[in-house]
Amino acid sequence: MTDDLTQAELFDVFSNARRRWTVRYLRGHGSCELSELVKQVAAWENGVEPEEITRTQRRRVYISLYQTHLPMLEEHEIVDWDPEEHTIELLADERTFRPYLDRDVHAARPWHLAYATVAVLGVVGVLVSAVLTGTAAPLVALGTSLLVLSVATLHTLSVRGSPPLPSPIGRR
């Protein structure tokens, strides 16, 4: 039972993208035929629509799912895999492994917003300090705050260019 799996075992199971995609797909469908799963996993893996995958791409995914990934998921009682009927059913309670699948790094912790807020507050504080004291020392702090704001902005812009993780909902 998946409740008995250790964290290390769950990390091992979900260390492979094809196994993660399999479980994500099954979360949206409950059960499916192997051909449906192969088509969708190959599409996600190659960044194309399912109708655009080639025979070679499909075959590569089929072989690895059939020989390696589905048996491993079944061994850990996450899916019920019938190799003769070519059917797969999700068995496990998804709450057990949701933390290993739902990792959207962009939504998890918006640190760039925290950094930008701190930088803006720093700039305001330094300007108030400079006006009240009339010295140039706060301008050094202003420069540091602007540097932090710049780094946060550059980080945000670089992260936004990363492709999102595939979603099993709405894509077939």
C-alpha positions as a Markdown table, in Angstrom:
| # | Residue | x | y | z |
|---|---|---|---|---|
| 1 | Met | 0.0 | 0.0 | 0.0 |
| 2 | Thr | 1.3 | 3.5 | -0.8 |
| 3 | Asp | 0.7 | 4.6 | 2.8 |
| 4 | Asp | 3.5 | 2.2 | 3.8 |
| 5 | Leu | 6.0 | 3.6 | 1.3 |
| 6 | Thr | 8.8 | 5.6 | 2.8 |
| 7 | Gln | 9.7 | 9.1 | 1.5 |
| 8 | Ala | 12.8 | 7.7 | -0.1 |
| 9 | Glu | 10.7 | 5.1 | -2.0 |
| 10 | Leu | 8.3 | 7.8 | -3.2 |
| 11 | Phe | 11.2 | 9.9 | -4.3 |
| 12 | Asp | 12.6 | 6.9 | -6.2 |
| 13 | Val | 9.2 | 6.1 | -7.8 |
| 14 | Phe | 8.6 | 9.7 | -8.9 |
| 15 | Ser | 12.2 | 10.4 | -9.9 |
| 16 | Asn | 11.3 | 9.6 | -13.5 |
| 17 | Ala | 9.2 | 12.0 | -15.6 |
| 18 | Arg | 7.3 | 9.2 | -17.4 |
| 19 | Arg | 6.1 | 7.7 | -14.1 |
| 20 | Arg | 5.1 | 11.2 | -12.9 |
| 21 | Trp | 3.2 | 11.8 | -16.2 |
| 22 | Thr | 1.5 | 8.4 | -15.9 |
| 23 | Val | 0.1 | 9.2 | -12.5 |
| 24 | Arg | -0.9 | 12.7 | -13.5 |
| 25 | Tyr | -2.7 | 11.4 | -16.5 |
| 26 | Leu | -4.5 | 8.7 | -14.4 |
| 27 | Arg | -5.4 | 11.3 | -11.8 |
| 28 | Gly | -7.5 | 13.0 | -14.5 |
| 29 | His | -8.9 | 9.7 | -16.0 |
| 30 | Gly | -8.9 | 7.1 | -13.2 |
| 31 | Ser | -8.1 | 4.3 | -15.7 |
| 32 | Cys | -7.2 | 4.1 | -19.3 |
| 33 | Glu | -5.9 | 1.9 | -22.1 |
| 34 | Leu | -2.1 | 1.8 | -22.6 |
| 35 | Ser | -2.3 | 3.3 | -26.1 |
| 36 | Glu | -4.1 | 6.4 | -24.7 |
| 37 | Leu | -1.4 | 6.8 | -22.0 |
| 38 | Val | 1.5 | 6.3 | -24.4 |
| 39 | Lys | 0.1 | 8.9 | -26.8 |
| 40 | Gln | -0.3 | 11.5 | -24.1 |
| 41 | Val | 3.1 | 10.9 | -22.4 |
| 42 | Ala | 4.9 | 11.0 | -25.7 |
| 43 | Ala | 3.2 | 14.3 | -26.6 |
| 44 | Trp | 4.2 | 15.8 | -23.2 |
| 45 | Glu | 7.7 | 14.5 | -23.5 |
| 46 | Asn | 8.2 | 15.9 | -27.0 |
| 47 | Gly | 6.2 | 19.2 | -26.4 |
| 48 | Val | 3.7 | 18.5 | -29.2 |
| 49 | Glu | 0.0 | 17.7 | -29.4 |
| 50 | Pro | -0.9 | 14.0 | -29.2 |
| 51 | Glu | -1.9 | 14.0 | -32.9 |
| 52 | Glu | 1.6 | 15.2 | -33.9 |
| 53 | Ile | 3.7 | 12.4 | -32.3 |
| 54 | Thr | 5.6 | 10.1 | -34.6 |
| 55 | Arg | 5.6 | 6.4 | -34.6 |
| 56 | Thr | 9.2 | 6.4 | -33.2 |
| 57 | Gln | 8.3 | 8.7 | -30.3 |
| 58 | Arg | 5.3 | 6.5 | -29.5 |
| 59 | Arg | 7.3 | 3.3 | -29.7 |
| 60 | Arg | 10.0 | 4.6 | -27.4 |
| 61 | Val | 7.5 | 5.6 | -24.7 |
| 62 | Tyr | 5.5 | 2.4 | -25.1 |
| 63 | Ile | 8.5 | 0.1 | -24.6 |
| 64 | Ser | 9.7 | 2.0 | -21.4 |
| 65 | Leu | 6.2 | 2.2 | -19.9 |
| 66 | Tyr | 5.5 | -1.5 | -20.7 |
| 67 | Gln | 8.8 | -2.9 | -19.5 |
| 68 | Thr | 9.8 | -0.6 | -16.7 |
| 69 | His | 7.6 | 2.1 | -15.4 |
| 70 | Leu | 4.1 | 0.4 | -15.2 |
| 71 | Pro | 5.6 | -2.7 | -13.5 |
| 72 | Met | 7.3 | -0.4 | -10.9 |
| 73 | Leu | 4.2 | 1.6 | -10.3 |
| 74 | Glu | 2.3 | -1.7 | -9.8 |
| 75 | Glu | 4.9 | -3.1 | -7.6 |
| 76 | His | 4.4 | -0.1 | -5.3 |
| 77 | Glu | 0.6 | -0.5 | -5.5 |
| 78 | Ile | 0.1 | 2.9 | -7.1 |
| 79 | Val | -1.5 | 1.4 | -10.2 |
| 80 | Asp | -3.1 | -1.8 | -11.3 |
| 81 | Trp | -1.4 | -2.7 | -14.5 |
| 82 | Asp | -2.8 | -5.6 | -16.7 |
| 83 | Pro | -0.2 | -6.3 | -19.4 |
| 84 | Glu | -2.5 | -8.7 | -21.2 |
| 85 | Glu | -5.4 | -6.4 | -21.4 |
| 86 | His | -3.2 | -3.3 | -21.7 |
| 87 | Thr | -5.2 | -1.4 | -19.1 |
| 88 | Ile | -4.0 | 0.7 | -16.2 |
| 89 | Glu | -6.0 | 1.9 | -13.2 |
| 90 | Leu | -4.9 | 4.3 | -10.5 |
| 91 | Leu | -5.2 | 2.5 | -7.1 |
| 92 | Ala | -3.4 | 4.8 | -4.7 |
| 93 | Asp | -4.9 | 7.6 | -2.7 |
| 94 | Glu | -3.4 | 10.6 | -4.5 |
| 95 | Arg | -3.0 | 12.5 | -1.2 |
| 96 | Thr | -0.1 | 10.2 | -0.5 |
| 97 | Phe | 2.0 | 11.3 | -3.5 |
| 98 | Arg | 0.5 | 14.7 | -4.4 |
| 99 | Pro | 3.5 | 16.5 | -2.9 |
| 100 | Tyr | 5.8 | 14.6 | -5.3 |
| 101 | Leu | 3.8 | 15.5 | -8.4 |
| 102 | Asp | 2.3 | 19.0 | -7.8 |
| 103 | Arg | 5.5 | 20.9 | -7.8 |
| 104 | Asp | 4.9 | 24.2 | -9.7 |
| 105 | Val | 8.0 | 26.0 | -8.7 |
| 106 | His | 6.7 | 29.3 | -10.0 |
| 107 | Ala | 3.6 | 29.3 | -7.8 |
| 108 | Ala | 5.1 | 27.6 | -4.8 |
| 109 | Arg | 6.9 | 30.6 | -3.3 |
| 110 | Pro | 6.9 | 33.9 | -5.1 |
| 111 | Trp | 10.1 | 35.1 | -3.6 |
| 112 | His | 10.6 | 37.7 | -6.3 |
| 113 | Leu | 7.6 | 39.6 | -4.9 |
| 114 | Ala | 9.0 | 39.4 | -1.4 |
| 115 | Tyr | 12.4 | 40.7 | -2.6 |
| 116 | Ala | 10.8 | 43.5 | -4.6 |
| 117 | Thr | 8.6 | 44.5 | -1.6 |
| 118 | Val | 11.7 | 44.6 | 0.7 |
| 119 | Ala | 13.6 | 46.6 | -1.9 |
| 120 | Val | 10.9 | 49.2 | -2.4 |
| 121 | Leu | 10.4 | 49.6 | 1.4 |
| 122 | Gly | 14.2 | 50.0 | 1.7 |
| 123 | Val | 14.2 | 52.8 | -0.9 |
| 124 | Val | 11.3 | 54.6 | 0.9 |
| 125 | Gly | 13.1 | 54.2 | 4.2 |
| 126 | Val | 16.4 | 55.5 | 2.9 |
| 127 | Leu | 14.8 | 58.5 | 1.2 |
| 128 | Val | 12.9 | 59.4 | 4.4 |
| 129 | Ser | 16.2 | 59.0 | 6.4 |
| 130 | Ala | 18.1 | 61.1 | 3.9 |
| 131 | Val | 15.6 | 63.9 | 4.1 |
| 132 | Leu | 15.4 | 63.8 | 7.9 |
| 133 | Thr | 19.2 | 63.6 | 8.6 |
| 134 | Gly | 20.5 | 65.6 | 5.6 |
| 135 | Thr | 23.5 | 63.3 | 5.1 |
| 136 | Ala | 24.8 | 61.3 | 2.2 |
| 137 | Ala | 25.2 | 58.0 | 4.1 |
| 138 | Pro | 21.7 | 56.8 | 3.4 |
| 139 | Leu | 22.4 | 57.0 | -0.3 |
| 140 | Val | 24.7 | 54.0 | 0.0 |
| 141 | Ala | 21.7 | 52.1 | 1.5 |
| 142 | Leu | 19.6 | 53.4 | -1.4 |
| 143 | Gly | 22.1 | 51.9 | -3.9 |
| 144 | Thr | 22.0 | 48.6 | -2.1 |
| 145 | Ser | 18.2 | 48.6 | -2.1 |
| 146 | Leu | 18.1 | 49.4 | -5.8 |
| 147 | Leu | 20.5 | 46.5 | -6.5 |
| 148 | Val | 18.3 | 44.1 | -4.7 |
| 149 | Leu | 15.3 | 45.3 | -6.6 |
| 150 | Ser | 17.2 | 44.9 | -9.9 |
| 151 | Val | 18.3 | 41.3 | -9.0 |
| 152 | Ala | 14.7 | 40.4 | -8.1 |
| 153 | Thr | 13.4 | 41.9 | -11.4 |
| 154 | Leu | 16.0 | 40.0 | -13.5 |
| 155 | His | 15.3 | 36.8 | -11.6 |
| 156 | Thr | 11.6 | 37.1 | -12.3 |
| 157 | Leu | 12.1 | 37.8 | -16.0 |
| 158 | Ser | 14.4 | 34.8 | -16.3 |
| 159 | Val | 12.0 | 32.4 | -14.5 |
| 160 | Arg | 9.0 | 33.5 | -16.6 |
| 161 | Gly | 10.7 | 32.2 | -19.7 |
| 162 | Ser | 10.7 | 28.6 | -18.4 |
| 163 | Pro | 8.1 | 26.2 | -19.8 |
| 164 | Pro | 5.3 | 25.1 | -17.4 |
| 165 | Leu | 4.9 | 21.5 | -16.4 |
| 166 | Pro | 2.3 | 19.6 | -18.5 |
| 167 | Ser | -1.2 | 19.4 | -17.1 |
| 168 | Pro | -3.3 | 16.3 | -17.7 |
| 169 | Ile | -6.5 | 18.3 | -17.5 |
| 170 | Gly | -7.8 | 19.6 | -20.8 |
| 171 | Arg | -5.0 | 18.1 | -22.9 |
| 172 | Arg | -5.5 | 14.8 | -24.7 |
